[in-house]
Amino acid sequence: MLKVSVISPEKVLFEGDAESVVAPAFDGSVGILTGHAPMMTLLGKGELRLSEGSSERRFTVSGGFLQVVANHVRVVTESASAA
């Protein structure tokens, strides 16, 4: 299980668990599952998807970065809204 934080300048949009994360990196989509190697990437503009079982949360994000360390995914974005 991944611990996920989605943070915009205005507020924390999501703090919780997810089985997978698909994010719009600056050069294409990136998928994150449990056990992913540590990484950091710049975000582009597009849809961020957090999946847990049959439920899925979606956010529209633009700019910022994504960091993965020890099954914790931090998405810090310049602009975000629930999709």
C-alpha positions as CSV (number, residue, x, y, z in Angstrom):
1,M,0.0,0.0,0.0
2,L,1.2,3.5,-0.8
3,K,0.8,6.5,1.5
4,V,-0.2,9.4,-0.8
5,S,-0.2,13.2,-0.2
6,V,-1.6,15.6,-2.8
7,I,-0.8,19.2,-1.9
8,S,-1.6,22.5,-3.7
9,P,-0.7,26.0,-2.6
10,E,-4.3,26.4,-1.3
11,K,-4.7,23.2,0.7
12,V,-4.0,19.5,1.2
13,L,-6.4,17.8,-1.4
14,F,-5.8,14.2,-0.3
15,E,-3.9,12.4,2.4
16,G,-4.4,8.6,2.5
17,D,-3.7,5.2,1.1
18,A,-3.7,4.0,-2.5
19,E,-2.7,0.9,-4.4
20,S,-1.5,2.8,-7.4
21,V,-0.8,6.3,-8.7
22,V,-0.8,7.5,-12.3
23,A,0.5,11.0,-12.7
24,P,1.2,13.3,-15.7
25,A,5.0,13.8,-15.6
26,F,6.5,16.6,-17.8
27,D,7.4,14.0,-20.5
28,G,4.5,11.5,-20.3
29,S,2.5,9.5,-17.7
30,V,4.2,7.7,-14.8
31,G,2.8,4.8,-12.8
32,I,3.7,4.1,-9.2
33,L,3.0,0.8,-7.4
34,T,4.1,-0.4,-3.9
35,G,7.8,-1.0,-3.9
36,H,8.7,1.5,-6.5
37,A,12.2,2.8,-6.6
38,P,12.9,6.2,-5.1
39,M,12.3,8.9,-7.7
40,M,11.5,12.5,-8.3
41,T,10.0,14.0,-11.4
42,L,8.5,17.3,-12.6
43,L,4.7,17.3,-13.3
44,G,3.1,18.4,-16.5
45,K,-0.5,19.2,-17.0
46,G,-3.2,16.5,-16.9
47,E,-5.0,14.0,-14.7
48,L,-3.7,12.4,-11.5
49,R,-5.4,9.1,-10.7
50,L,-5.3,7.4,-7.3
51,S,-6.7,3.9,-7.2
52,E,-7.7,1.7,-4.3
53,G,-9.6,-1.5,-5.1
54,S,-12.6,-0.6,-7.2
55,S,-12.6,3.1,-6.2
56,E,-10.6,5.8,-7.9
57,R,-9.9,9.5,-7.1
58,R,-9.1,11.9,-9.9
59,F,-7.5,15.3,-9.8
60,T,-6.5,17.8,-12.5
61,V,-3.0,19.0,-11.8
62,S,-0.6,21.5,-13.5
63,G,3.0,21.9,-12.7
64,G,4.9,21.0,-9.5
65,F,6.7,17.7,-8.7
66,L,6.1,14.1,-7.6
67,Q,8.4,12.3,-5.1
68,V,8.5,8.6,-4.3
69,V,10.4,7.5,-1.1
70,A,9.7,4.3,0.9
71,N,6.1,3.8,-0.4
72,H,5.2,7.4,0.3
73,V,4.1,9.4,-2.8
74,R,4.1,13.2,-2.4
75,V,2.5,15.2,-5.2
76,V,3.2,18.9,-4.7
77,T,1.4,20.9,-7.5
78,E,1.1,24.5,-8.5
79,S,-2.6,24.1,-9.4
80,A,-5.0,21.2,-8.6
81,S,-8.7,20.5,-8.5
82,A,-10.9,17.4,-8.0
83,A,-11.8,16.1,-11.5
